[in-house]
Amino acid sequence: MNWSILIVDDSAAFRSQLRVAFEAKGARVLEAENGQEGIWRARSTTIDLILADVHMPVMDGLDMIRELRRTREHATTPIFVLTSDGADMRLAEGQRAGANAWMVKPVNVELLWKAIERELFGRQPGAFASVSADSKPHAHHPKK
């Protein structure tokens, strides 16, 4: 299996934690510390899935998602938001921006991994998942 995950988060420790876990599962992991760098990395190499924080310097995660969704290459790339912001209003904003899933930190890495596997290898088209650290994913189907 040869696929890649881009982790966009301003916390080097959090990126490192996820890198170690996902490389152990066979993923190629790339990192960026803000949305602007995330866009550059996503455009410069093949990315199968993006994990992004919301609150970052330079460019936040939602602006990054909106920008990536405007490109043909990343119009459908799965993007999961991993954030400490659990407000319903922000979750709805993330969904409108084009996120496929929203997870509130602290993130259960095994639960996140299961969501990634489902997204990459068996996702239900059009589903939006909101996941908390202590619960199972709940699919939300966007209104058409």
Backbone hydrogen bonds in HBPLUS format (Angstrom, degrees):
<---DONOR---> <-ACCEPTOR-->    atom                        ^
c    i                          cat <-CA-CA->   ^        H-A-AA   ^      H-
h    n   atom  resd res      DA  || num        DHA   H-A  angle D-A-AA Bond
n    s   type  num  typ     dist DA aas  dist angle  dist       angle   num
A0028-ARG N   A0003-TRP O   2.97 MM  25  6.12 166.5  1.99 155.9 159.6     1
A0048-ASP N   A0004-SER O   3.01 MM  44  5.26 147.1  2.13 126.3 136.7     2
A0049-LEU N   A0004-SER O   3.24 MM  45  6.67 132.5  2.48 148.4 159.2     3
A0005-ILE N   A0028-ARG O   2.85 MM  23  6.28 153.2  1.93 158.9 167.0     4
A0030-LEU N   A0005-ILE O   2.88 MM  25  6.26 161.7  1.92 159.5 164.1     5
A0006-LEU N   A0049-LEU O   2.94 MM  43  6.41 157.6  1.99 154.8 161.9     6
A0051-LEU N   A0006-LEU O   2.79 MM  45  6.13 165.8  1.81 166.4 169.3     7
A0007-ILE N   A0030-LEU O   2.87 MM  23  6.21 166.6  1.89 151.2 153.1     8
A0032-ALA N   A0007-ILE O   2.88 MM  25  6.25 139.9  2.05 160.5 158.8     9
A0008-VAL N   A0051-LEU O   2.72 MM  43  6.02 167.6  1.74 166.1 170.6    10
A0053-ASP N   A0008-VAL O   2.88 MM  45  6.27 150.1  1.97 166.9 176.1    11
A0009-ASP N   A0032-ALA O   3.01 MM  23  6.47 148.1  2.11 163.6 158.4    12
A0015-ARG N   A0011-SER O   3.03 MM   4  6.33 166.4  2.05 154.0 157.7    13
A0016-SER N   A0012-ALA O   2.92 MM   4  6.04 157.7  1.97 145.7 152.1    14
A0017-GLN N   A0013-ALA O   2.96 MM   4  6.18 156.2  2.01 146.2 152.3    15
A0018-LEU N   A0014-PHE O   3.06 MM   4  6.35 164.8  2.08 154.0 157.0    16
A0019-ARG N   A0015-ARG O   2.81 MM   4  5.97 157.9  1.86 150.2 157.6    17
A0020-VAL N   A0016-SER O   3.00 MM   4  6.17 171.6  2.01 156.0 156.4    18
A0021-ALA N   A0017-GLN O   3.24 MM   4  6.44 166.7  2.26 145.7 149.4    19
A0022-PHE N   A0018-LEU O   2.87 MM   4  6.01 166.1  1.89 158.8 162.2    20
A0023-GLU N   A0019-ARG O   2.83 MM   4  5.84 159.6  1.87 156.0 161.4    21
A0024-ALA N   A0020-VAL O   3.19 MM   4  6.22 149.9  2.29 139.9 147.3    22
A0025-LYS N   A0022-PHE O   3.06 MM   3  4.95 136.7  2.26  92.7 105.2    23
A0027-ALA N   A0022-PHE O   3.01 MM   5  5.52 161.4  2.05 150.7 144.9    24
A0026-GLY N   A0023-GLU O   3.01 MM   3  4.99 156.8  2.06 101.4 108.8    25
A0038-GLY N   A0034-ASN O   2.88 MM   4  6.11 149.8  1.97 148.4 158.5    26
A0035-GLY N   A0059-MET O   2.92 MM  24  4.64 148.7  2.02 149.7 142.6    27
A0039-ILE N   A0035-GLY O   2.91 MM   4  6.19 152.1  1.98 150.1 155.5    28
A0040-TRP N   A0036-GLN O   3.16 MM   4  6.46 162.9  2.19 145.8 150.1    29
A0041-ARG N   A0037-GLU O   2.89 MM   4  6.16 165.6  1.91 154.6 158.0    30
A0042-ALA N   A0038-GLY O   2.88 MM   4  6.01 163.8  1.91 150.0 155.0    31
A0043-ARG N   A0039-ILE O   2.95 MM   4  6.10 150.3  2.04 149.4 157.0    32
A0044-SER N   A0040-TRP O   3.03 MM   4  6.12 129.8  2.29 141.3 154.5    33
A0044-SER N   A0041-ARG O   3.17 MM   3  5.12 135.0  2.38  95.1 107.5    34
A0050-ILE N   A0078-PRO O   2.89 MM  28  6.30 160.2  1.93 154.3 161.0    35
A0080-PHE N   A0050-ILE O   2.79 MM  30  6.22 161.6  1.82 163.8 166.7    36
A0052-ALA N   A0080-PHE O   2.81 MM  28  6.23 161.3  1.85 162.1 168.5    37
A0082-LEU N   A0052-ALA O   2.78 MM  30  5.75 156.6  1.83 134.6 142.2    38
A0061-GLY N   A0054-VAL O   2.85 MM   7  4.19 159.7  1.89 121.5 127.5    39
A0059-MET N   A0057-PRO O   2.76 MM   2  5.62 134.9  1.96 111.7  96.8    40
A0064-MET N   A0060-ASP O   3.10 MM   4  6.36 154.0  2.17 147.1 155.0    41
A0065-ILE N   A0061-GLY O   2.91 MM   4  6.16 156.0  1.97 147.5 153.5    42
A0066-ARG N   A0062-LEU O   2.99 MM   4  6.22 166.1  2.01 149.4 152.7    43
A0067-GLU N   A0063-ASP O   3.00 MM   4  6.18 160.7  2.04 147.5 152.6    44
A0068-LEU N   A0064-MET O   2.90 MM   4  6.15 163.4  1.93 154.5 158.9    45
A0069-ARG N   A0065-ILE O   2.87 MM   4  6.04 158.0  1.91 156.1 162.1    46
A0070-ARG N   A0067-GLU O   3.22 MM   3  5.41 145.8  2.34 101.4 111.0    47
A0071-THR N   A0068-LEU O   3.04 MM   3  5.51 162.7  2.07 114.5 120.1    48
A0100-ASN N   A0079-ILE O   2.69 MM  21  5.39 164.3  1.72 155.4 160.8    49
A0081-VAL N   A0101-ALA O   2.83 MM  20  6.09 169.7  1.84 145.0 146.8    50
A0103-MET N   A0081-VAL O   2.72 MM  22  6.05 162.3  1.75 161.9 168.2    51
A0083-THR N   A0103-MET O   2.95 MM  20  6.39 160.9  1.98 164.9 169.6    52
A0105-LYS N   A0083-THR O   2.61 MM  22  5.39 156.2  1.66 130.6 138.0    53
A0090-ARG N   A0087-ALA O   3.03 MM   3  5.32 119.2  2.41 103.5 117.7    54
A0091-LEU N   A0087-ALA O   2.97 MM   4  6.31 159.1  2.01 155.7 162.4    55
A0092-ALA N   A0088-ASP O   2.95 MM   4  6.18 161.4  1.99 150.8 154.9    56
A0093-GLU N   A0089-MET O   3.00 MM   4  6.23 148.4  2.11 138.7 148.0    57
A0094-GLY N   A0090-ARG O   2.81 MM   4  6.09 151.1  1.90 149.7 157.6    58
A0095-GLN N   A0091-LEU O   2.99 MM   4  6.30 153.1  2.06 148.4 155.6    59
A0096-ARG N   A0092-ALA O   2.96 MM   4  6.22 160.5  1.99 148.3 153.3    60
A0097-ALA N   A0093-GLU O   2.92 MM   4  6.12 144.1  2.05 141.8 152.0    61
A0098-GLY N   A0094-GLY O   3.18 MM   4  6.44 130.6  2.44 137.3 148.9    62
A0099-ALA N   A0094-GLY O   2.99 MM   5  5.54 165.8  2.01 155.2 150.7    63
A0098-GLY N   A0095-GLN O   3.12 MM   3  5.24 137.3  2.31  98.4 110.2    64
A0129-ALA N   A0100-ASN O   3.04 MM  29  6.53 156.5  2.10 142.1 145.5    65
A0102-TRP N   A0129-ALA O   2.75 MM  27  6.26 144.0  1.88 151.5 163.7    66
A0131-VAL N   A0102-TRP O   2.75 MM  29  6.10 165.8  1.77 160.4 164.9    67
A0104-VAL N   A0131-VAL O   3.24 MM  27  6.81 147.1  2.36 157.2 166.4    68
A0112-LEU N   A0108-ASN O   2.87 MM   4  6.15 159.0  1.92 156.7 163.7    69
A0113-TRP N   A0109-VAL O   2.82 MM   4  6.01 155.3  1.88 145.4 152.3    70
A0114-LYS N   A0110-GLU O   2.99 MM   4  6.27 155.1  2.06 145.0 150.9    71
A0115-ALA N   A0111-LEU O   3.05 MM   4  6.36 153.3  2.12 145.6 152.8    72
A0116-ILE N   A0112-LEU O   2.88 MM   4  6.20 152.1  1.96 151.2 159.6    73
A0117-GLU N   A0113-TRP O   2.88 MM   4  6.16 165.6  1.90 155.1 158.4    74
A0118-ARG N   A0114-LYS O   2.97 MM   4  6.15 159.3  2.01 145.3 151.1    75
A0119-GLU N   A0115-ALA O   2.91 MM   4  6.08 154.6  1.97 143.7 150.9    76
A0120-LEU N   A0116-ILE O   2.83 MM   4  6.04 167.3  1.85 161.3 163.7    77
A0121-PHE N   A0117-GLU O   2.76 MM   4  5.54 152.8  1.83 147.2 154.9    78
A0127-ALA N   A0124-GLN O   3.26 MM   3  5.89 152.8  2.34 145.2 143.1    79
A0128-PHE N   A0140-HIS O   2.60 MM  12  4.68 143.5  1.73 135.9 148.7    80
A0140-HIS N   A0128-PHE O   2.35 MM  12  4.68 145.0  1.46 142.5 156.5    81
A0130-SER N   A0138-HIS O   3.21 MM   8  5.64 153.2  2.28 145.1 149.2    82
A0135-SER N   A0132-SER O   3.26 MM   3  5.37 171.7  2.27 114.1 113.5    83
